[in-house]
């Protein structure tokens, strides 16, 4: 039997472990063992300790940390924005991807956003060329809005783009 997941808000002492998890899920060769890799479209870092600590310390945000047997295996950011919550920084350990954890975690994140902030919608932005990832979110009830925002080219805090056509698309889900 697989151990249950436990959820808690991140604390500053989690920053290094969370950076390692997020980087492993999105960047470099380690990320290729999972399906969420961005290694072919972005190199460099996905986040850093300062970025993680900014979320942890922001009174309008939570960095939901997911553990199994005392080990951090996933995380996601929730940020209160008026009548909506923003969902971001979602990472599941590449070794555990494809086993249904993501579905459980996003459902828990949506439940917490409704409970904590009484929001009506969850928003997220996804790099528009990530068709497989967008399709996964659509199966979870998110819809594409067609609303695009530019990728921060030239700001290496977000990675080093490997193609010129990157932009973010807003996805939205009503929370009932």
C-alpha positions in Angstrom: 0.0 0.0 0.0 1.2 3.5 -0.9 1.6 5.9 2.0 -0.9 8.8 2.2 -0.1 12.3 1.1 0.1 15.0 3.7 -0.3 18.7 3.0 1.1 21.7 4.8 2.1 25.3 4.0 5.8 25.6 3.3 8.1 27.3 5.8 11.3 29.2 5.0 13.4 26.1 5.9 11.8 24.2 3.0 13.2 26.6 0.3 16.2 24.5 -0.8 14.2 21.2 -1.0 11.4 23.0 -2.9 13.8 24.6 -5.4 15.4 21.1 -6.0 11.9 19.6 -6.5 10.7 22.3 -8.9 14.0 22.2 -10.9 13.9 18.4 -11.2 10.3 18.5 -12.5 11.0 21.1 -15.2 14.6 21.6 -16.1 17.6 19.5 -17.1 18.0 15.8 -17.9 16.4 14.7 -14.6 13.1 16.3 -15.7 13.0 14.1 -18.8 12.0 11.1 -16.7 8.7 12.9 -16.1 6.2 14.3 -18.6 6.1 17.9 -17.4 9.7 18.7 -18.5 10.3 22.1 -20.2 13.9 21.1 -21.0 13.4 21.4 -24.7 11.9 24.9 -24.6 13.8 26.4 -21.7 17.2 26.0 -20.1 18.5 27.6 -17.0 16.6 27.8 -13.8 12.8 27.6 -13.2 13.0 29.2 -9.8 15.5 30.0 -7.0 15.4 30.2 -3.2 14.5 33.9 -3.3 11.5 33.2 -5.6 10.3 30.4 -3.3 10.8 32.5 -0.1 8.9 35.4 -1.7 5.9 33.1 -2.1 6.3 31.6 1.4 6.4 35.0 3.0 3.7 36.7 1.0 0.5 37.0 3.2 -1.7 36.6 0.1 0.0 33.3 -1.0 0.6 29.8 0.2 3.1 27.3 -1.1 1.3 24.1 -0.5 3.9 21.4 0.2 3.0 17.8 -0.3 4.8 15.0 1.6 4.8 11.2 1.6 6.6 9.5 4.4 8.1 12.8 5.5 9.6 13.5 2.1 8.5 16.5 0.0 7.1 15.0 -3.3 5.1 17.9 -4.7 4.2 21.5 -4.3 2.0 24.3 -5.7 1.5 28.0 -5.2 -1.9 29.4 -4.3 -2.3 33.2 -4.4 -5.4 35.2 -3.5 -6.4 37.6 -6.3 -9.8 39.2 -5.5 -12.5 36.7 -6.5 -10.0 34.2 -7.9 -7.0 32.3 -6.8 -3.9 31.9 -8.9 -2.4 28.4 -9.2 1.3 28.1 -10.0 4.7 26.6 -9.3 3.1 23.2 -9.5 5.7 20.4 -9.4 5.5 16.7 -8.8 8.6 14.6 -8.4 9.4 13.2 -11.9 9.7 9.6 -10.4 6.1 9.9 -9.2 4.5 11.6 -12.3 1.8 9.6 -14.1 0.5 7.9 -11.0 -2.4 10.2 -10.3 -0.8 12.5 -7.7 -1.3 15.6 -9.8 -5.0 15.0 -9.9 -5.2 14.7 -6.1 -3.0 17.7 -5.5 -4.9 20.1 -7.8 -8.2 19.0 -6.3 -6.8 19.7 -2.8 -5.5 23.1 -4.0 -8.9 24.0 -5.4 -10.6 22.9 -2.2 -8.2 25.0 -0.1 -8.6 28.1 -2.3 -12.4 27.9 -1.9 -12.2 27.2 1.9 -9.5 29.8 2.7 -10.5 32.7 0.4 -14.0 31.8 -0.7 -13.0 32.4 -4.4 -15.1 31.6 -7.4 -12.4 30.8 -9.9 -8.9 29.3 -10.2 -6.6 31.0 -12.7 -3.2 29.8 -14.0 -0.9 30.6 -16.9 0.7 27.9 -19.0 3.3 28.3 -21.8 1.1 28.1 -24.8 3.2 25.6 -26.7 2.8 23.0 -23.9 -0.1 21.2 -25.6 0.0 18.0 -23.6 0.1 19.9 -20.3 -2.8 22.2 -21.4 -4.8 19.1 -22.4 -4.2 17.7 -18.9 -5.6 20.8 -17.3 -8.5 20.8 -19.7 -9.4 17.3 -18.5 -9.4 18.8 -14.9 -12.0 21.4 -16.0 -9.8 24.3 -16.9 -10.6 26.2 -20.1 -8.4 28.1 -22.5 -9.2 31.8 -22.6 -7.0 32.8 -25.5 -5.7 35.6 -23.3 -2.0 35.7 -23.8 0.8 37.5 -21.9 4.4 37.7 -23.0 7.2 35.4 -21.8 9.8 37.5 -19.9 12.6 37.1 -22.5 15.9 38.4 -21.2 15.1 37.7 -17.5 17.0 34.6 -16.8 15.2 34.1 -13.4 12.5 32.4 -15.5 14.9 30.4 -17.7 16.7 30.8 -21.0 14.2 30.3 -23.9 15.2 27.9 -26.7 12.6 29.2 -29.1 11.2 32.7 -30.1 7.5 32.0 -29.8 6.9 31.5 -26.1 4.0 33.2 -24.3 1.7 32.4 -21.5 -2.0 31.5 -21.9 -4.5 32.1 -19.1 -6.5 29.0 -18.1 -9.6 29.4 -15.9 -11.8 27.0 -13.9 -15.0 27.9 -12.0 -14.9 26.6 -8.5 -18.4 25.5 -7.5 
